[in-house]
């Protein structure tokens, strides 16, 4: 990723980009939260925009607009409270895919987790297992979550800088 064109930033709860990013998350994964409308999704997303550690939200910006995002959250799978924290909401706008943006976002969330004392964390995905495996994530469990076939994966951060 050409750093002259892209910036990776932390999103705080007062960011003018919260509505846009929450809208992306709701559009992609809203079906996993039946009955939760966009307004509630925005407020939930805003609550994940912490100042450091868990929770945190990051975005890659091109000029003044976001093109991708990722989060570090305490709970991303309601029936697996034993697993925490989670890499969540990794999303890159379709026209910006294939440029290493998702990988950079994942690495930034890994760094945030590691710096804040987490040695292992988790994600689940229905279709991006190959990307995460390339980045060092390991399969933990294949299962159905809220009607969708997903893979829970984990990342050992003990050796991550």
N, C-alpha and C positions, 0 to 999 in steps of 0.2 A: 504494500500500500504506500503510495507516494505521500509522505507526511506533509508535503507542501500543499496538497489538495484536501487532505482529510485531517480532522482533529478528533481525538477521543476525549470526551469530557464526562464528568460526574453530573448527574441530573439531580437537582435538589427539589424539594416539594413546591418551591415558588417558581420553578422554571416555566417559561412560556411554552415549552415543548411537551409538558406533561400530557395535555389533552391529545396531542398527535400520537405520542407513543402509546398511551393507554388505548387509544382507538385502534392502533395496529394490533395490540395484544388482544383486545376484545374481538376484533375481526378474525384473528387467527385461532384463538382458543376460547372464545366466549361460549361455545357449545359445551365446554367442560364444566360450566357454571350455569346450569339451567335456572332461569328465573332472575338472573342478575343482569340488569340493564346496563347501558353504557354509562350512565351517571354514577352508578355504584361501582362499576369497573374503574372509572377514573379516580374515584376516592380511594379505592383499594390500591391502585397503582401509585397514587400520590403518597400513601402511607409507606410504600416500599422505597421511597426516595430518601433514604437516610444519609447522614453526614459521613459515615465510614462504617466498614465492617458489614454486619448483617443488620438491616437490609441496606442494599445499595443498588442504584441503577446507573448504567453507563450508556452513552450514545456516541456513535461516530457521526461527525458533522461534515458535510461538504458545503463550503461557504457558510451560510447562516441557517442551513436546514439539516435536520437529522436524516440519515440514510440507513441507520441500523441501531439496534439496542440489545442489551443483555442485562440481567439482574442477578443479584445474590440475595436469596431470601431464606428465611428459617423454615418455611413449610410450603411445598409446592404440590404435595400429594396427600390429601386429607386422611387417607387410611394408612399412611406410613409415617406416623409421628415419631417412630424410632430412628428415622433417617433425617439428618440435618447437618449443615445447611444444603441448599440447592442452587445450582445454576438454573436460571429460568428465563423465559421470554427472549430467547435468542432469535432475533429477527432482522433480516436485511431486506430492504425494498427490492422487488424483483429486478428492476433495471440496474441495480448496483451489485448484484450477486456475481460471484466468480472473480472478485478482486481482493480476496483475503480479509474482508471486513469481518465476517463471522468469526474467523480464527483469531483475529486481533481482539475482538470483544471477549471471546472465551478466555484467552490468555489474561486479559485485564481482570476478569472476575476471578480467575484462579489466583492471581497475584493478590487481590483484595482478601480472599479467603485465607491464604497463607500468612500474609502480614498480620492478620487478626487471630492467628493461633489455630486455625482449622487445618487438620492434617488429612482429612478425607471429606469429600462432599459428593453430591449426587445430582443427577438429572434424569428426566425421562423424555423419550422421544418416540414418535410413531414411525419416523422415516429418515432420520438423519444419523443413524448409527455409524455409517461409514465415515462421515466427517469427524465425529467424536472419537472413533477408534484411531483415526490418523493423528489426533491430538493427544493420544495417550489414555483415553478413557477406556474402561473395561466393562463388559456386560456383567450385570448382577442378577437380573431377573427379567424374564419375558412374562407379561401378564396383560390382562384387560383392566383398563381404568376408565370408569364412566363410559363404558361401551366402546372404547377404542383400544386396539392392540398396540401396546407400547413396550419398550425396553427400558428398564431402569439401569442406569450406568453409574459407575463411581470413578473417582479420580483420587489417587494417593498423592498428596502434595508434599510428602516428606522430602523429596528431592527437588522440588520446584523452587527456583530462586524467589 
